[in-house]
């Protein structure tokens, strides 16, 4: 009689715990825009939510501890002239956030410690280069002030925020149709994209070359998402020909067949994958779902192991994912999500059950810290580096000097980008004034002629 052996894993019993009502953010009007982004971004200081706004695009930024009911007149970041589609916090400065919008621009904002007291309308720098709406923004994981944006013009631009200039362009010859997702590799050497032409591509952005590509990783017509995971693999989510949702794991060196392909259910929502490189766990959150599935990725067959599922009664409109340095290590919390309801944001902690209150080294290996490993110039010249790692044993304490050093780079961006914009605006104003003066002169001459005639 054969006995089935259960695979041993310290993450088999991970469970999700929603926050109590007083720890949620109530009365927030989450955006109704039909776009497949998370609509939420979090870091150890702030939570940012894309909100409904009249007369333009706005998002709300709240200090993490400011839970409870949010005042309906709470100040927002409201510089865009059309709805905001995506937001992303800078991994190297917890006060800096980027936003992409339907107004075809990317804006970089600086949030003061303690949050906003007045509406924020002036960005640090405005990045203009897309001709259609910008649906994806993603910071480089290890190089300072490097930001990627992808628009519905099928173009990917890589910006040096310090100068306000687009330093790399991947045009519509690379992606002939709408770009669904973009993800940086852990060292930022490559990007992984999924496109409406049903192809997933691995691209070296500095050379503009496609290193590898896979046609139709999922047979269905619905959007595909792709992210880098450990050991040179990528994970994709998509749909089968029968509209069943699927998750697949691929080796980037051998994309002919997936290492693992699993069918999940028949829901219609796009699955947003969040990968944790420290634990090798990937979390799948579907827009419109009321659950979060999680899988462990290993180096041996069958590679992708289903762990469990967190379920709740209400469906999610979006999802934010906290970086590891923002978690409570003394409670064995290995991930935290910020689930968006229609009028509420609810934190959900993923916890490994342990009896001891001591620091669990096996759950918390050194993780990516807030220091950039490279400057933008070094990365553009061809250097690559993994993230600079920190230990969470004594909790995360941000260095005091960080803000000044990073802000100086951003101030440079303000000084360099803003004067050019200001000169352009002044020239336009001068042209308008000259036209007005000429019009007045003509009217004056006409009046003089009329007076002389009389």
Buried (B, 14 or more C-beta within 10 A) or exposed (E): EEEEEEEEEBBEEBEBBBBEEEEBBBEBBBBEBEBBBBBBBBBBBBBBBBBEBEEBBBBBBBBBEEBEEBEEEBBBBBBBEBBBBBBBBBBBBBBBBBBBBBBBBBBBBBBEEEBBEEEBEEBBBBBBBBEEBBBBBBBBBBBBBBBBBBBBBBBBBBBBBBBBBBBBEBEEEBBEEBBBBBBBBBBBBBBBBBBBBBBBBBBEBBEBEBBBBBEEBBBBEBBBBBBBBBEEBBBBBBBBEEEBBBBBBBBBEEBEEBBBBBEBEEBEBBBBBBBBBBBBBBBBBBBEBBBBBBBBBBEEEEBBBEBBEBEBEEBBBBBBBBBBBBBEBEEBBBBBBBBBBEEBBBBBBBBBEBEEEEBBEEBBEBBBBBBBBBBBBBBBEEBBBBBBEBBBEEEBEBEEEBBEBBBEBBBBBBEBBBEEEEEEEEEEEEEEEEEEEEEEEEEEEEEEEEEEEE
